[in-house]
Amino acid sequence: MFATVAAKQESCARGRAKPYRLSAIVALLSLTAPPLHADQLTEIGHQIFEHGSGGDASAAGCSSCHGSHGEGNQFGGIPKLAGFDSFYITRQLHGFKSGIRTNPIMSPYASALDDHQISAVAAYIATLPDVRADSRAVSQDERVSGGQAKADAAPPLVRDGDPTRGIPACATCHGAVGDGYATAPALAGQSADYLARTLLAWRNGKRPEGPDYFMSLISPRLTRGEIEALSAYYADLARPVQHSSGQQP
């Protein structure tokens, strides 16, 4: 399964690569200059997200795999980025660039970015509205109300954890409705396949501790069944609540 997902990711990055080079932006960022205005930084990040930095490794741009709205690709095992804040994205990109995190696609992409470009693309991603799997925008009120309605049916580990195994409640860090908190990322609406593969990679020692080392301690204490249940729960949080009639609100 991992080989299949990796092949899909590589095909995505290669097949949709664009020759467009942002030489002017690269030149701008490489110069010693006063700090850019927030709007300028976000616009540069937008260009990198859509077209790449101009370096060979990242010519395709983030949107080639993660989608133009940051919605990801749940069938290709590619995570959605919409809903993450700039701090989390910055930390992950620096992790890939430094080698703390490794991935055959993301490592060369991140290595092609300098610190200014990482800040820029993270700033842009943070402006993306949250989206469902069908790319439709989700308002904060809609997402919270939908998640809250499902919170009562959450797996016990989400609400209470399991102190006997040293497992804290997921909601402690990731929020009651998966919106994330402080340095913990939002999980609501993320691909169930991606969440499960990530937890299993930590559980099996195949993902380095990296910036999120805490999860490398927790995941080995989870059973495979618990991982699948938690992944399905969080993936479903961003979807509309189904009424008894089967109609969506």
TORMI-176967 format. One line per 5 residues: their letters; for each residue x, y, z of C-alpha. Coordinates in Angstrom, 2 decimals. Layout:
// residues N
A	X,Y,Z  ...
//
This chain:
// residues 249
MFATV	0.00,0.00,0.00  2.79,2.41,0.89  4.51,1.74,-2.44  1.27,2.42,-4.31  0.71,5.71,-2.52
AAKQE	4.32,6.75,-3.10  3.94,5.98,-6.79  0.78,8.08,-6.97  2.52,10.96,-5.24  5.49,10.78,-7.60
SCARG	3.21,10.60,-10.62  1.24,13.58,-9.35  4.32,15.70,-8.88  5.88,14.66,-12.19  2.80,14.57,-14.36
RAKPY	1.48,17.98,-13.43  4.81,19.77,-13.21  4.90,23.15,-14.88  7.94,24.70,-16.54  6.99,28.13,-15.22
RLSAI	9.91,29.69,-13.34  9.40,32.53,-10.91  12.81,34.03,-11.49  11.75,37.50,-10.46  10.35,36.23,-7.17
VALLS	13.40,34.11,-6.46  15.62,37.11,-7.14  13.52,39.27,-4.86  13.66,36.79,-2.01  17.39,36.21,-2.37
LTAPP	18.22,39.88,-1.90  18.88,41.43,1.47  15.90,43.73,1.79  13.54,45.14,4.41  10.86,42.70,5.62
LHADQ	8.04,42.28,3.14  4.56,43.53,3.92  2.18,40.72,4.90  0.22,41.08,1.66  3.41,40.87,-0.39
LTEIG	4.56,37.80,1.51  1.21,36.10,0.96  1.23,36.88,-2.76  4.71,35.44,-3.17  3.53,32.38,-1.27
HQIFE	0.55,32.14,-3.62  2.84,32.09,-6.65  5.04,29.40,-5.10  1.97,27.38,-4.14  0.65,27.49,-7.71
HGSGG	3.85,27.45,-9.78  6.78,26.43,-7.58  9.79,28.40,-6.46  11.66,28.26,-9.75  13.98,25.51,-8.53
DASAA	14.03,22.22,-10.43  12.72,20.19,-7.51  9.69,22.36,-6.86  8.78,23.50,-10.36  5.33,21.93,-10.10
GCSSC	4.07,23.98,-7.16  2.24,22.72,-4.08  -1.14,22.76,-5.83  0.00,20.07,-8.27  -0.48,17.45,-5.57
HGSHG	-2.31,19.20,-2.73  -4.95,20.81,-4.97  -5.61,24.41,-5.92  -7.71,24.87,-2.78  -5.36,22.88,-0.55
EGNQF	-7.95,20.10,-0.40  -5.44,17.29,-0.87  -6.18,13.98,-2.57  -7.71,11.40,-0.29  -7.37,8.67,-2.91
GGIPK	-3.68,9.39,-3.48  -2.88,9.62,0.22  -1.98,13.30,-0.11  -3.03,15.40,2.90  -5.15,18.50,2.69
LAGFD	-3.40,21.71,3.73  -6.41,24.00,4.06  -7.09,24.61,7.72  -3.46,24.52,8.87  -1.89,27.64,10.36
SFYIT	1.40,29.10,9.18  3.33,27.93,12.24  2.51,24.28,11.59  3.30,24.48,7.86  6.57,26.32,8.53
RQLHG	7.64,23.74,11.08  6.90,20.82,8.75  8.72,22.37,5.78  11.77,23.09,7.91  11.57,19.51,9.15
FKSGI	11.68,18.19,5.58  14.45,20.62,4.63  16.65,19.70,7.60  16.08,15.97,7.21  14.23,15.55,10.51
RTNPI	11.29,14.45,8.38  11.85,12.52,5.18  9.65,11.94,2.16  10.71,11.20,-1.43  8.52,14.03,-2.74
MSPYA	8.49,16.63,0.03  12.15,16.47,1.01  13.49,17.79,-2.32  10.61,20.27,-2.56  11.38,21.78,0.83
SALDD	15.13,21.73,0.19  14.58,23.93,-2.87  12.98,26.65,-0.73  14.88,29.20,1.32  13.63,30.46,4.66
HQISA	11.83,33.45,3.12  10.02,31.23,0.64  8.99,28.80,3.36  7.54,31.69,5.36  5.76,32.98,2.27
VAAYI	4.11,29.72,1.24  3.14,28.99,4.86  1.56,32.44,5.12  -0.46,31.80,1.97  -1.63,28.34,3.03
ATLPD	-2.85,29.83,6.30  -5.21,32.08,4.31  -6.93,29.17,2.55  -10.48,28.58,3.77  -11.16,25.11,5.07
VRADS	-12.61,22.79,2.44  -14.44,19.51,2.33  -13.26,16.55,0.31  -15.42,17.90,-2.53  -13.50,21.22,-2.38
RAVSQ	-16.53,23.19,-1.19  -15.60,25.84,1.35  -16.62,25.20,4.94  -17.41,28.07,7.30  -16.02,27.92,10.81
DERVS	-19.54,27.90,12.29  -20.61,25.08,10.00  -17.53,23.02,10.79  -17.77,23.53,14.56  -21.51,22.88,14.71
GGQAK	-21.15,19.79,12.58  -18.23,18.51,14.61  -19.95,19.26,17.90  -23.01,17.31,16.81  -20.80,14.29,16.21
ADAAP	-18.67,14.73,19.32  -21.05,12.65,21.44  -20.37,9.69,19.18  -16.60,10.15,19.28  -14.43,7.14,20.13
PLVRD	-13.63,7.12,23.87  -9.98,7.88,23.15  -10.97,11.25,21.67  -12.77,12.39,24.82  -11.04,10.51,27.61
GDPTR	-7.89,8.86,26.34  -6.73,5.80,28.27  -4.70,6.65,31.38  -3.95,2.97,31.99  -1.90,2.94,28.78
GIPAC	-0.57,6.46,29.07  -2.73,7.75,26.21  -4.07,11.29,26.70  -7.38,12.35,25.17  -6.93,13.37,21.53
ATCHG	-9.15,16.39,22.19  -6.65,17.75,24.71  -4.33,18.84,21.90  -6.40,18.58,18.73  -9.59,20.14,20.08
AVGDG	-13.02,18.70,20.77  -14.02,19.05,17.12  -10.60,18.49,15.57  -9.79,22.17,15.04  -6.32,21.89,16.52
YATAP	-4.82,23.85,19.36  -1.53,25.71,19.74  1.12,23.52,18.07  -1.22,20.58,17.40  -2.66,20.49,13.87
ALAGQ	-6.33,20.46,12.91  -7.51,16.96,12.01  -11.12,17.60,10.99  -11.71,16.63,7.38  -8.23,15.23,6.82
SADYL	-7.99,12.12,4.67  -8.68,9.00,6.76  -6.12,7.10,4.72  -3.46,9.73,5.36  -4.21,9.88,9.10
ARTLL	-4.10,6.09,9.43  -0.88,5.75,7.45  0.77,8.50,9.50  -0.22,6.94,12.82  0.86,3.50,11.63
AWRNG	4.20,4.90,10.45  4.81,6.34,13.92  3.57,3.14,15.54  5.92,0.99,13.46  8.91,3.31,13.79
KRPEG	8.90,4.21,10.08  8.37,7.94,10.57  11.11,9.88,12.37  10.14,11.73,15.52  10.45,15.04,13.73
PDYFM	8.64,18.19,14.86  5.72,16.16,16.22  7.76,13.83,18.40  4.96,13.49,20.96  2.92,11.37,18.55
SLISP	5.84,9.00,18.07  5.42,8.19,21.77  1.62,7.85,21.71  1.05,5.96,18.45  2.82,2.73,19.51
RLTRG	0.27,2.44,22.33  -2.66,2.38,19.90  -4.03,-0.78,18.33  -4.57,-0.91,14.59  -8.33,-0.95,15.17
EIEAL	-8.11,2.20,17.29  -6.03,3.92,14.63  -8.60,3.10,11.96  -11.49,4.26,14.17  -9.80,7.54,15.09
SAYYA	-8.84,8.24,11.48  -12.38,7.63,10.25  -13.83,9.81,13.01  -11.65,12.84,12.28  -12.01,12.47,8.51
DLARP	-15.78,12.62,8.90  -15.85,15.71,11.13  -15.73,18.22,8.29  -18.61,16.62,6.43  -22.22,17.79,6.77
VQHSS	-24.25,16.18,9.53  -26.71,13.69,8.06  -30.33,14.08,9.18  -32.48,11.02,9.75  -34.13,11.64,6.38
GQQP	-30.74,11.37,4.73  -30.82,15.02,3.68  -27.92,17.32,4.42  -28.49,20.61,6.26
//
